[in-house]
Amino acid sequence: MTDVLIDFAGKSNAVTLQNTTLSNWNFATSTDSTNHVSITGTYTGPTGCFITTATAEQFGWVDDIETYYRIAPQIVEATRHDQKLYRELWSRSLRKAVAAVVAGEYQRAYDIYRKMVDDLAVKY
């Protein structure tokens, strides 16, 4: 059994992909003058840090991570050059969240980080 099944249907170059891990991809095919078929794909799912995504999936925070990826770019754009804010975020929230992770207190780390992001989302 393969992870991806690709079927070419006659001269139309129709492609069928069957794999749930590919659900956030849009694929297209094209044929050049030498009948060489190219398959291109565009990712349409959430973007961001793969570590963050994997961690959120492991702890069941998928809905939260999708919200995060939706609002985070707006927060970053609004605060990109605010060095004072980022120093405050480190001292008030991020340092505590990191310490909680080191201590194995993952839910506490999540709660600290979530509150920080929620506060930023309201402000920006």
Stockholm file with secondary structure:
# STOCKHOLM 1.0

chainA/1-124         MTDVLIDFAGKSNAVTLQNTTLSNWNFATSTDSTNHVSITGTYTGPTGCFITTATAEQFGWVDDIETYYRIAPQIVEATRHDQKLYRELWSRSLRKAVAAVVAGEYQRAYDIYRKMVDDLAVKY
#=GR chainA/1-124 SS CCSCCEEEEGGGTEEEECCGGGTTEEEEEEECTTCCEEEEEEECSCCSCHHHHHHHHHHTCHHHHHHHHHHHHHHHHHHTTCHHHHHHHIIIIIHHHHHHHHTTCHHHHHHHHHHHHHHHHHHC
#=GC SS_cons         CCSCCEEEEGGGTEEEECCGGGTTEEEEEEECTTCCEEEEEEECSCCSCHHHHHHHHHHTCHHHHHHHHHHHHHHHHHHTTCHHHHHHHIIIIIHHHHHHHHTTCHHHHHHHHHHHHHHHHHHC
//
